[in-house]
Amino acid sequence: MVPLIDVLMVLIIFFLVTMQFRDLRALNIKLPKIDSAGSNLISNELIVSISKEGDFFADAKPLSLEKLTALFQATSTLPKKPIILVVADEDVPLKHVTQVVDLCRKNGLEDFRLQAR
């Protein structure tokens, strides 16, 4: 009986250690699947989400494209620039994603990543 309990404890610990706890966003966005995607668990990040309708959100707060531009301009003046994490629904037109990427590059925010599942 003791070896069975030992094996069960090892299995339980293994599953708890390997389980992925994800940061769930409040927005209803279905991310596109990328087989080679890595982990995006990073600190000092600014999360820019794009909904199916093309609406922009910064840390779950709705923004217009002009306000997003102003936010990126203000962010570019910080001494430690955050990593921009672009989270777009898989049905979002490519032009909205490229607008955000272009804004990042124009404002010197070269460290940006695209979120996938």
Protein Blocks (a to p, Z undefined) as FASTA:
>chain_A
ZZmmmmmmmmmmmmmmmpccddddfbdcdddddfkbccfbdehiadddddfkopaceehi
acdfklmmmmmmmmmmpmbdcdddddddfkbcfklmmmmmmmmmmnopabccdddZZ
